[in-house]
Amino acid sequence: MTVLTITFGDHVDLNGVQSMVSSIAAYGNVYEGESQRAFRVEVFRPSKLPSLKERLVEWDRYGFLHWVEAT
């Protein structure tokens, strides 16, 4: 299992956050963190990880979010 921590930028409205989180949920279990902008994602199937990372890298590049892979 791989765990990712995702934090959305303050400039992203909450509807946008919910939409992106819904997309992320297709890859694993999503848990809300300490705020409505912080989430933990548990990806159980390694085959799904590359496509999720590709999407997150793109959103990170546009400044929508920041993400890290937990060790």
PASEBA-1860 file (N, C-alpha, C; in nm, 3 decimals):
! residues 71
1> MTVLTITF> 0.085/-0.118/0.000/0.000/0.000/0.000/0.089/0.124/0.000 ~ 0.049/0.223/-0.076/0.117/0.351/-0.083/0.025/0.458/-0.026 ~ 0.081/0.546/0.055/0.002/0.654/0.115/0.054/0.788/0.062 ~ -0.038/0.870/0.014/-0.006/1.003/-0.035/-0.075/1.107/0.052 ~ -0.009/1.218/0.076/-0.068/1.330/0.147/-0.085/1.444/0.047 ~ -0.207/1.494/0.038/-0.240/1.597/-0.060/-0.299/1.717/0.011 ~ -0.248/1.837/-0.024/-0.300/1.961/0.031/-0.333/2.054/-0.085 ~ -0.456/2.102/-0.088/-0.502/2.192/-0.194/-0.474/2.336/-0.155
9> GDHVDLNG> -0.444/2.418/-0.255/-0.417/2.560/-0.232/-0.541/2.635/-0.187 ~ -0.519/2.743/-0.112/-0.629/2.825/-0.063/-0.707/2.892/-0.175 ~ -0.643/2.913/-0.289/-0.710/2.980/-0.401/-0.807/2.887/-0.477 ~ -0.803/2.757/-0.448/-0.893/2.662/-0.512/-1.024/2.659/-0.431 ~ -1.137/2.691/-0.496/-1.263/2.691/-0.422/-1.299/2.548/-0.380 ~ -1.380/2.538/-0.276/-1.411/2.407/-0.218/-1.484/2.314/-0.315 ~ -1.562/2.370/-0.407/-1.624/2.285/-0.510/-1.519/2.223/-0.599 ~ -1.415/2.299/-0.632/-1.304/2.246/-0.710/-1.229/2.138/-0.636
17> VQSMVSSI> -1.209/2.160/-0.506/-1.143/2.059/-0.422/-1.224/1.930/-0.423 ~ -1.355/1.942/-0.402/-1.441/1.823/-0.399/-1.438/1.749/-0.533 ~ -1.437/1.823/-0.642/-1.432/1.761/-0.774/-1.302/1.683/-0.794 ~ -1.190/1.744/-0.756/-1.061/1.676/-0.771/-1.050/1.556/-0.678 ~ -1.103/1.569/-0.557/-1.099/1.457/-0.462/-1.183/1.341/-0.515 ~ -1.295/1.371/-0.580/-1.377/1.265/-0.640/-1.298/1.190/-0.747 ~ -1.220/1.262/-0.825/-1.136/1.198/-0.926/-1.029/1.111/-0.861 ~ -0.970/1.163/-0.755/-0.865/1.089/-0.685/-0.920/0.962/-0.620
25> AAYGNVYE> -1.046/0.966/-0.576/-1.107/0.851/-0.508/-1.114/0.728/-0.597 ~ -1.106/0.746/-0.728/-1.106/0.631/-0.819/-0.979/0.547/-0.805 ~ -0.877/0.605/-0.743/-0.748/0.537/-0.730/-0.726/0.471/-0.595 ~ -0.806/0.507/-0.495/-0.787/0.449/-0.362/-0.879/0.513/-0.261 ~ -0.855/0.483/-0.135/-0.937/0.538/-0.027/-0.887/0.676/0.010 ~ -0.979/0.771/0.020/-0.945/0.910/0.053/-1.000/0.944/0.190 ~ -0.915/1.002/0.274/-0.954/1.042/0.409/-0.925/1.190/0.428 ~ -1.024/1.263/0.479/-1.004/1.406/0.504/-0.911/1.424/0.622
33> GESQRAFR> -0.823/1.521/0.610/-0.727/1.549/0.717/-0.779/1.653/0.814 ~ -0.688/1.739/0.858/-0.722/1.840/0.959/-0.806/1.954/0.904 ~ -0.812/1.968/0.774/-0.891/2.075/0.714/-0.964/2.021/0.591 ~ -1.046/2.106/0.531/-1.118/2.067/0.410/-1.027/2.068/0.289 ~ -0.902/2.101/0.308/-0.807/2.108/0.197/-0.693/2.006/0.209 ~ -0.695/1.927/0.314/-0.590/1.828/0.337/-0.650/1.688/0.336 ~ -0.583/1.598/0.262/-0.635/1.462/0.247/-0.521/1.362/0.249 ~ -0.555/1.241/0.289/-0.463/1.127/0.284/-0.527/1.026/0.189
41> VEVFRPSK> -0.447/0.973/0.100/-0.497/0.875/0.003/-0.418/0.745/0.020 ~ -0.491/0.636/0.035/-0.429/0.503/0.044/-0.454/0.431/-0.088 ~ -0.347/0.403/-0.159/-0.356/0.334/-0.288/-0.311/0.190/-0.266 ~ -0.403/0.096/-0.282/-0.373/-0.044/-0.255/-0.322/-0.119/-0.377 ~ -0.359/-0.073/-0.497/-0.319/-0.143/-0.618/-0.204/-0.068/-0.685 ~ -0.084/-0.125/-0.683/0.033/-0.057/-0.742/0.014/-0.020/-0.888 ~ -0.069/-0.093/-0.959/-0.089/-0.064/-1.101/-0.159/0.071/-1.123 ~ -0.230/0.121/-1.022/-0.301/0.249/-1.035/-0.212/0.369/-1.000
49> LPSLKERL> -0.102/0.345/-0.932/-0.019/0.452/-0.881/0.042/0.541/-0.990 ~ 0.099/0.487/-1.097/0.158/0.575/-1.199/0.059/0.674/-1.261 ~ -0.062/0.632/-1.290/-0.158/0.724/-1.350/-0.205/0.829/-1.249 ~ -0.217/0.792/-1.122/-0.253/0.890/-1.019/-0.141/0.993/-1.004 ~ -0.018/0.946/-0.997/0.095/1.038/-0.984/0.103/1.133/-1.104 ~ 0.075/1.083/-1.221/0.076/1.167/-1.341/-0.026/1.281/-1.328 ~ -0.144/1.248/-1.282/-0.249/1.349/-1.262/-0.209/1.449/-1.155 ~ -0.154/1.400/-1.044/-0.114/1.489/-0.935/0.000/1.581/-0.977
57> VEWDRYGF> 0.094/1.531/-1.053/0.205/1.614/-1.102/0.150/1.727/-1.189 ~ 0.053/1.696/-1.274/-0.007/1.798/-1.359/-0.077/1.904/-1.274 ~ -0.157/1.863/-1.178/-0.229/1.958/-1.092/-0.132/2.039/-1.007 ~ -0.022/1.975/-0.964/0.081/2.045/-0.887/0.147/2.152/-0.973 ~ 0.174/2.119/-1.097/0.236/2.213/-1.190/0.150/2.337/-1.210 ~ 0.018/2.320/-1.210/-0.075/2.433/-1.224/-0.100/2.505/-1.092 ~ -0.045/2.454/-0.983/-0.057/2.521/-0.854/-0.184/2.491/-0.778 ~ -0.257/2.388/-0.819/-0.382/2.354/-0.750/-0.357/2.286/-0.616
65> LHWVEAT> -0.249/2.210/-0.608/-0.224/2.131/-0.488/-0.076/2.103/-0.472 ~ -0.043/2.047/-0.356/0.091/1.996/-0.329/0.072/1.855/-0.275 ~ 0.157/1.763/-0.314/0.142/1.627/-0.266/0.278/1.566/-0.236 ~ 0.280/1.471/-0.145/0.401/1.397/-0.111/0.363/1.251/-0.087 ~ 0.456/1.167/-0.115/0.437/1.024/-0.088/0.495/0.995/0.050 ~ 0.410/0.942/0.137/0.454/0.910/0.274/0.549/0.792/0.270 ~ 0.644/0.795/0.360/0.741/0.685/0.367/0.707/0.590/0.478
END
